[in-house]
Amino acid sequence: MIEAHKPLTDMQPQHAFFIGIDSDGCAFDTMEIKHKECFTPNIIKHWGLQAVSKYAREASEFVNLYSKWRGVNRWPALVKVFDLLMDRAEVIKRGFHVPPTPRVREFALNKEFPLSNDGLKAYMAAHPDSELEKALAWSEAVNATIADMVYGIPPFPYVRESLEFLQDKADMIVVSQTPTEALCREWAEHHIDRYVRVIAGQEMGTKSQHIAFAAGGKYAADHILMIGDALGDLKAARDNGALFFPINPGREDESWQRFYEEGLHKFLNLEYTRDYEAALIAEFEKTMPETPPWKR
């Protein structure tokens, strides 16, 4: 774990300001294709959900795209999908047995191993179990499908412009729960990796840890900003006493334009007030409900 964190802990300030940027759904319009075409079909296939595929798809898309769980690591997200299926009336009426996955649940809650494929392999060495072998096969299949399918998707408008403007004013890193290999591939494909100091994926810890390792004690609190499209990004900012700028799901273009034309200037000029931030967050939180549509 210490070696995984090293690029972040070794990072020393070159500028007075620090910005963490989420990737999927925030910098890149990749959330829909990754979850609808890569995650969800593999959940149905590897966990034997063919008989309730319609409901599995609705649960997976709600959790990962359209709810307060948007952007959460794949392991707790998978558990939440199973929980919604177990509780769904149509699934119960069909007498379908949703896999209980106790070992996956234990791994998703563990604090010792990172929630990545390498972390799972290390966890399996200490807790061998056939259920975890299935879990690893699912996760590796997801990564393979993403590598095969997800390419040619540029960053949202105003992302590149923002990065170019900020490159000599702030130390920037990628803060994500996507595997680092995929992040590096996507940022390099569009030649925007040059603007960030570190690309931090799930192997380097949680988003809160990324910010703590890279920025903790190195920058003033009002000089640290997290940009994200999910409540987990807001939590990462709050855990570190940092400021937050939301990219609203469904209105990403407008959000990045507002950041480029207004937000980044307020941040650099130390005019990013808590009232300004609170108004942005109130608008942001309305886009991510807790209750699924079939229960409303």
DOZA-473970 format. One record per residue (C-alpha): residue number from 1; residue in one letter; x, y, z. Coordinates in pm, whole numbers, plus 50000, padded with zeros to 5 digits. Layout:
BEGIN
{i NUM aa A c1 X c2 Y c3 Z}
...
***
This chain:
BEGIN
{i 1 aa M c1 50000 c2 50000 c3 50000}
{i 2 aa I c1 50281 c2 50245 c3 50086}
{i 3 aa E c1 50443 c2 50194 c3 49744}
{i 4 aa A c1 50107 c2 50249 c3 49574}
{i 5 aa H c1 50069 c2 50583 c3 49751}
{i 6 aa K c1 50425 c2 50697 c3 49679}
{i 7 aa P c1 50359 c2 50909 c3 49366}
{i 8 aa L c1 50108 c2 51107 c3 49573}
{i 9 aa T c1 50302 c2 51136 c3 49899}
{i 10 aa D c1 50621 c2 51227 c3 49711}
{i 11 aa M c1 50449 c2 51505 c3 49519}
{i 12 aa Q c1 50574 c2 51847 c3 49628}
{i 13 aa P c1 50402 c2 52177 c3 49547}
{i 14 aa Q c1 50512 c2 52367 c3 49238}
{i 15 aa H c1 50227 c2 52616 c3 49272}
{i 16 aa A c1 50020 c2 52760 c3 49557}
{i 17 aa F c1 49697 c2 52594 c3 49439}
{i 18 aa F c1 49596 c2 52227 c3 49413}
{i 19 aa I c1 49313 c2 52078 c3 49207}
{i 20 aa G c1 49192 c2 51718 c3 49201}
{i 21 aa I c1 48982 c2 51615 c3 48901}
{i 22 aa D c1 48765 c2 51306 c3 48867}
{i 23 aa S c1 48773 c2 51135 c3 48527}
{i 24 aa D c1 48475 c2 50916 c3 48430}
{i 25 aa G c1 48162 c2 51127 c3 48391}
{i 26 aa C c1 48351 c2 51437 c3 48499}
{i 27 aa A c1 48637 c2 51503 c3 48257}
{i 28 aa F c1 48515 c2 51242 c3 48005}
{i 29 aa D c1 48167 c2 51146 c3 47886}
{i 30 aa T c1 48242 c2 50777 c3 47951}
{i 31 aa M c1 48003 c2 50685 c3 48232}
{i 32 aa E c1 47711 c2 50585 c3 48010}
{i 33 aa I c1 47906 c2 50360 c3 47774}
{i 34 aa K c1 48110 c2 50199 c3 48051}
{i 35 aa H c1 47813 c2 50108 c3 48265}
{i 36 aa K c1 47552 c2 50034 c3 47999}
{i 37 aa E c1 47781 c2 49840 c3 47765}
{i 38 aa C c1 48060 c2 49706 c3 47988}
{i 39 aa F c1 47964 c2 49678 c3 48356}
{i 40 aa T c1 47598 c2 49582 c3 48333}
{i 41 aa P c1 47621 c2 49307 c3 48067}
{i 42 aa N c1 47904 c2 49147 c3 48263}
{i 43 aa I c1 47707 c2 49164 c3 48588}
{i 44 aa I c1 47421 c2 48979 c3 48420}
{i 45 aa K c1 47652 c2 48723 c3 48259}
{i 46 aa H c1 47893 c2 48644 c3 48544}
{i 47 aa W c1 47640 c2 48653 c3 48828}
{i 48 aa G c1 47370 c2 48451 c3 48649}
{i 49 aa L c1 47104 c2 48722 c3 48637}
{i 50 aa Q c1 46964 c2 48636 c3 48294}
{i 51 aa A c1 46619 c2 48555 c3 48432}
{i 52 aa V c1 46588 c2 48904 c3 48579}
{i 53 aa S c1 46809 c2 49089 c3 48333}
{i 54 aa K c1 46562 c2 49376 c3 48288}
{i 55 aa Y c1 46559 c2 49451 c3 48660}
{i 56 aa A c1 46933 c2 49393 c3 48696}
{i 57 aa R c1 46994 c2 49648 c3 48422}
{i 58 aa E c1 46764 c2 49903 c3 48586}
{i 59 aa A c1 46931 c2 49851 c3 48923}
{i 60 aa S c1 47282 c2 49877 c3 48782}
{i 61 aa E c1 47210 c2 50192 c3 48584}
{i 62 aa F c1 47030 c2 50356 c3 48877}
{i 63 aa V c1 47316 c2 50284 c3 49119}
{i 64 aa N c1 47602 c2 50378 c3 48889}
{i 65 aa L c1 47453 c2 50661 c3 48683}
{i 66 aa Y c1 47137 c2 50815 c3 48825}
{i 67 aa S c1 47159 c2 50805 c3 49205}
{i 68 aa K c1 47357 c2 50927 c3 49503}
{i 69 aa W c1 47584 c2 50622 c3 49456}
{i 70 aa R c1 47701 c2 50746 c3 49116}
{i 71 aa G c1 48079 c2 50715 c3 49087}
{i 72 aa V c1 48122 c2 50477 c3 49380}
{i 73 aa N c1 48387 c2 50204 c3 49355}
{i 74 aa R c1 48270 c2 49897 c3 49160}
{i 75 aa W c1 48266 c2 49663 c3 49462}
{i 76 aa P c1 48026 c2 49852 c3 49693}
{i 77 aa A c1 47828 c2 49941 c3 49378}
{i 78 aa L c1 47790 c2 49572 c3 49292}
{i 79 aa V c1 47668 c2 49499 c3 49644}
{i 80 aa K c1 47413 c2 49782 c3 49616}
{i 81 aa V c1 47285 c2 49640 c3 49286}
{i 82 aa F c1 47230 c2 49302 c3 49450}
{i 83 aa D c1 47054 c2 49465 c3 49746}
{i 84 aa L c1 46812 c2 49652 c3 49517}
{i 85 aa L c1 46739 c2 49331 c3 49326}
{i 86 aa M c1 46674 c2 49134 c3 49644}
{i 87 aa D c1 46422 c2 49397 c3 49751}
{i 88 aa R c1 46244 c2 49434 c3 49417}
{i 89 aa A c1 45888 c2 49299 c3 49411}
{i 90 aa E c1 45908 c2 49169 c3 49054}
{i 91 aa V c1 46221 c2 48968 c3 49134}
{i 92 aa I c1 46067 c2 48825 c3 49449}
{i 93 aa K c1 45747 c2 48727 c3 49262}
{i 94 aa R c1 45952 c2 48534 c3 49011}
{i 95 aa G c1 46110 c2 48334 c3 49290}
{i 96 aa F c1 46454 c2 48433 c3 49167}
{i 97 aa H c1 46743 c2 48379 c3 49409}
{i 98 aa V c1 46979 c2 48677 c3 49398}
{i 99 aa P c1 47332 c2 48566 c3 49493}
{i 100 aa P c1 47400 c2 48667 c3 49856}
{i 101 aa T c1 47775 c2 48722 c3 49792}
{i 102 aa P c1 47892 c2 48734 c3 50156}
{i 103 aa R c1 48262 c2 48724 c3 50060}
{i 104 aa V c1 48226 c2 49010 c3 49811}
{i 105 aa R c1 48048 c2 49212 c3 50079}
{i 106 aa E c1 48331 c2 49151 c3 50323}
{i 107 aa F c1 48588 c2 49260 c3 50065}
{i 108 aa A c1 48387 c2 49572 c3 49975}
{i 109 aa L c1 48390 c2 49677 c3 50342}
{i 110 aa N c1 48753 c2 49590 c3 50420}
{i 111 aa K c1 48995 c2 49869 c3 50509}
{i 112 aa E c1 49320 c2 49677 c3 50468}
{i 113 aa F c1 49321 c2 49600 c3 50095}
{i 114 aa P c1 49253 c2 49849 c3 49812}
{i 115 aa L c1 48927 c2 49794 c3 49624}
{i 116 aa S c1 49102 c2 49697 c3 49302}
{i 117 aa N c1 49178 c2 49372 c3 49121}
{i 118 aa D c1 49525 c2 49358 c3 49275}
{i 119 aa G c1 49370 c2 49429 c3 49614}
{i 120 aa L c1 49122 c2 49148 c3 49560}
{i 121 aa K c1 49399 c2 48907 c3 49465}
{i 122 aa A c1 49586 c2 48992 c3 49784}
{i 123 aa Y c1 49264 c2 48955 c3 49983}
{i 124 aa M c1 49200 c2 48616 c3 49819}
{i 125 aa A c1 49546 c2 48497 c3 49924}
{i 126 aa A c1 49440 c2 48553 c3 50284}
{i 127 aa H c1 49075 c2 48449 c3 50235}
{i 128 aa P c1 49053 c2 48193 c3 49950}
{i 129 aa D c1 48698 c2 48138 c3 49829}
{i 130 aa S c1 48530 c2 48034 c3 49503}
{i 131 aa E c1 48292 c2 48331 c3 49524}
{i 132 aa L c1 48590 c2 48566 c3 49511}
{i 133 aa E c1 48726 c2 48380 c3 49210}
{i 134 aa K c1 48398 c2 48454 c3 49032}
{i 135 aa A c1 48420 c2 48816 c3 49147}
{i 136 aa L c1 48770 c2 48852 c3 49003}
{i 137 aa A c1 48659 c2 48696 c3 48673}
{i 138 aa W c1 48374 c2 48948 c3 48655}
{i 139 aa S c1 48599 c2 49245 c3 48731}
{i 140 aa E c1 48864 c2 49137 c3 48481}
{i 141 aa A c1 48593 c2 49088 c3 48216}
{i 142 aa V c1 48467 c2 49442 c3 48283}
{i 143 aa N c1 48818 c2 49581 c3 48233}
{i 144 aa A c1 48867 c2 49381 c3 47914}
{i 145 aa T c1 48534 c2 49501 c3 47773}
{i 146 aa I c1 48621 c2 49862 c3 47856}
{i 147 aa A c1 48963 c2 49828 c3 47690}
{i 148 aa D c1 48799 c2 49679 c3 47381}
{i 149 aa M c1 48508 c2 49923 c3 47353}
{i 150 aa V c1 48582 c2 50256 c3 47518}
{i 151 aa Y c1 48801 c2 50474 c3 47301}
{i 152 aa G c1 48773 c2 50785 c3 47087}
{i 153 aa I c1 48568 c2 50969 c3 47351}
{i 154 aa P c1 48709 c2 51322 c3 47396}
{i 155 aa P c1 48693 c2 51524 c3 47715}
{i 156 aa F c1 48390 c2 51745 c3 47769}
{i 157 aa P c1 48403 c2 52093 c3 47615}
{i 158 aa Y c1 48601 c2 52339 c3 47830}
{i 159 aa V c1 48800 c2 52063 c3 48006}
{i 160 aa R c1 49106 c2 52111 c3 47785}
{i 161 aa E c1 49070 c2 52488 c3 47797}
{i 162 aa S c1 49052 c2 52480 c3 48177}
{i 163 aa L c1 49357 c2 52256 c3 48206}
{i 164 aa E c1 49559 c2 52473 c3 47968}
{i 165 aa F c1 49470 c2 52787 c3 48161}
{i 166 aa L c1 49553 c2 52629 c3 48497}
{i 167 aa Q c1 49873 c2 52445 c3 48405}
{i 168 aa D c1 50105 c2 52723 c3 48528}
{i 169 aa K c1 49883 c2 52822 c3 48822}
{i 170 aa A c1 49785 c2 52501 c3 49004}
{i 171 aa D c1 49918 c2 52152 c3 49072}
{i 172 aa M c1 49659 c2 51915 c3 48926}
{i 173 aa I c1 49605 c2 51541 c3 48968}
{i 174 aa V c1 49346 c2 51290 c3 48852}
{i 175 aa V c1 49141 c2 51155 c3 49145}
{i 176 aa S c1 48948 c2 50845 c3 49041}
{i 177 aa Q c1 48829 c2 50496 c3 49134}
{i 178 aa T c1 48886 c2 50373 c3 48780}
{i 179 aa P c1 49185 c2 50138 c3 48729}
{i 180 aa T c1 49497 c2 50347 c3 48671}
{i 181 aa E c1 49583 c2 50171 c3 48344}
{i 182 aa A c1 49251 c2 50277 c3 48189}
{i 183 aa L c1 49290 c2 50633 c3 48318}
{i 184 aa C c1 49640 c2 50669 c3 48176}
{i 185 aa R c1 49522 c2 50533 c3 47841}
{i 186 aa E c1 49225 c2 50771 c3 47821}
{i 187 aa W c1 49413 c2 51084 c3 47932}
{i 188 aa A c1 49708 c2 51007 c3 47700}
{i 189 aa E c1 49480 c2 50931 c3 47404}
{i 190 aa H c1 49358 c2 51290 c3 47410}
{i 191 aa H c1 49693 c2 51444 c3 47507}
{i 192 aa I c1 49572 c2 51597 c3 47832}
{i 193 aa D c1 49786 c2 51381 c3 48061}
{i 194 aa R c1 50058 c2 51646 c3 48020}
{i 195 aa Y c1 49862 c2 51885 c3 48241}
{i 196 aa V c1 49843 c2 51668 c3 48555}
{i 197 aa R c1 50117 c2 51573 c3 48799}
{i 198 aa V c1 49976 c2 51231 c3 48896}
{i 199 aa I c1 49702 c2 51007 c3 48756}
{i 200 aa A c1 49564 c2 50832 c3 49066}
{i 201 aa G c1 49334 c2 50533 c3 49019}
{i 202 aa Q c1 49178 c2 50280 c3 49254}
{i 203 aa E c1 49513 c2 50111 c3 49319}
{i 204 aa M c1 49635 c2 50422 c3 49504}
{i 205 aa G c1 49349 c2 50423 c3 49754}
{i 206 aa T c1 49021 c2 50607 c3 49790}
{i 207 aa K c1 48955 c2 50952 c3 49651}
{i 208 aa S c1 48979 c2 51098 c3 50002}
{i 209 aa Q c1 49318 c2 50932 c3 50043}
{i 210 aa H c1 49440 c2 51063 c3 49707}
{i 211 aa I c1 49379 c2 51421 c3 49815}
{i 212 aa A c1 49518 c2 51363 c3 50163}
{i 213 aa F c1 49839 c2 51203 c3 50033}
{i 214 aa A c1 49898 c2 51461 c3 49759}
{i 215 aa A c1 49779 c2 51780 c3 49926}
{i 216 aa G c1 49754 c2 51723 c3 50302}
{i 217 aa G c1 49969 c2 51974 c3 50492}
{i 218 aa K c1 50115 c2 52108 c3 50166}
{i 219 aa Y c1 49853 c2 52367 c3 50068}
{i 220 aa A c1 49619 c2 52603 c3 50252}
{i 221 aa A c1 49266 c2 52458 c3 50277}
{i 222 aa D c1 49113 c2 52733 c3 50060}
{i 223 aa H c1 49380 c2 52659 c3 49797}
{i 224 aa I c1 49258 c2 52299 c3 49747}
{i 225 aa L c1 48970 c2 52222 c3 49509}
{i 226 aa M c1 48807 c2 51896 c3 49401}
{i 227 aa I c1 48611 c2 51880 c3 49074}
{i 228 aa G c1 48367 c2 51591 c3 49047}
{i 229 aa D c1 48035 c2 51460 c3 48925}
{i 230 aa A c1 47938 c2 51235 c3 49217}
{i 231 aa L c1 47868 c2 51262 c3 49589}
{i 232 aa G c1 48180 c2 51057 c3 49655}
{i 233 aa D c1 48381 c2 51342 c3 49506}
{i 234 aa L c1 48208 c2 51588 c3 49739}
{i 235 aa K c1 48287 c2 51357 c3 50032}
{i 236 aa A c1 48653 c2 51341 c3 49929}
{i 237 aa A c1 48666 c2 51720 c3 49935}
{i 238 aa R c1 48489 c2 51744 c3 50270}
{i 239 aa D c1 48711 c2 51476 c3 50426}
{i 240 aa N c1 49008 c2 51699 c3 50350}
{i 241 aa G c1 48851 c2 52038 c3 50428}
{i 242 aa A c1 48878 c2 52125 c3 50057}
{i 243 aa L c1 48650 c2 52322 c3 49828}
{i 244 aa F c1 48427 c2 52147 c3 49573}
{i 245 aa F c1 48311 c2 52234 c3 49223}
{i 246 aa P c1 48035 c2 52004 c3 49088}
{i 247 aa I c1 47997 c2 51883 c3 48731}
{i 248 aa N c1 47622 c2 51821 c3 48715}
{i 249 aa P c1 47521 c2 51489 c3 48553}
{i 250 aa G c1 47328 c2 51563 c3 48234}
{i 251 aa R c1 47459 c2 51920 c3 48222}
{i 252 aa E c1 47832 c2 51857 c3 48200}
{i 253 aa D c1 47898 c2 52099 c3 47914}
{i 254 aa E c1 47731 c2 52384 c3 48099}
{i 255 aa S c1 47911 c2 52296 c3 48423}
{i 256 aa W c1 48256 c2 52300 c3 48263}
{i 257 aa Q c1 48178 c2 52626 c3 48084}
{i 258 aa R c1 48079 c2 52778 c3 48420}
{i 259 aa F c1 48401 c2 52650 c3 48574}
{i 260 aa Y c1 48614 c2 52789 c3 48289}
{i 261 aa E c1 48444 c2 53128 c3 48275}
{i 262 aa E c1 48371 c2 53177 c3 48645}
{i 263 aa G c1 48465 c2 52907 c3 48895}
{i 264 aa L c1 48837 c2 52879 c3 48835}
{i 265 aa H c1 48879 c2 53256 c3 48852}
{i 266 aa K c1 48694 c2 53273 c3 49183}
{i 267 aa F c1 48917 c2 52993 c3 49312}
{i 268 aa L c1 49245 c2 53154 c3 49204}
{i 269 aa N c1 49136 c2 53495 c3 49330}
{i 270 aa L c1 49033 c2 53351 c3 49670}
{i 271 aa E c1 48673 c2 53453 c3 49603}
{i 272 aa Y c1 48534 c2 53100 c3 49612}
{i 273 aa T c1 48303 c2 53165 c3 49906}
{i 274 aa R c1 48111 c2 52901 c3 50098}
{i 275 aa D c1 47785 c2 53067 c3 49987}
{i 276 aa Y c1 47888 c2 53037 c3 49623}
{i 277 aa E c1 47988 c2 52673 c3 49676}
{i 278 aa A c1 47668 c2 52592 c3 49870}
{i 279 aa A c1 47450 c2 52717 c3 49584}
{i 280 aa L c1 47639 c2 52496 c3 49337}
{i 281 aa I c1 47613 c2 52191 c3 49563}
{i 282 aa A c1 47238 c2 52240 c3 49625}
{i 283 aa E c1 47180 c2 52232 c3 49249}
{i 284 aa F c1 47414 c2 51933 c3 49215}
{i 285 aa E c1 47249 c2 51720 c3 49485}
{i 286 aa K c1 46909 c2 51746 c3 49316}
{i 287 aa T c1 47043 c2 51543 c3 49023}
{i 288 aa M c1 47112 c2 51231 c3 49235}
{i 289 aa P c1 46817 c2 51080 c3 49426}
{i 290 aa E c1 46838 c2 50803 c3 49685}
{i 291 aa T c1 46509 c2 50632 c3 49600}
{i 292 aa P c1 46492 c2 50436 c3 49271}
{i 293 aa P c1 46214 c2 50526 c3 49027}
{i 294 aa W c1 46032 c2 50195 c3 49074}
{i 295 aa K c1 45980 c2 50284 c3 49441}
{i 296 aa R c1 45864 c2 50643 c3 49395}
***
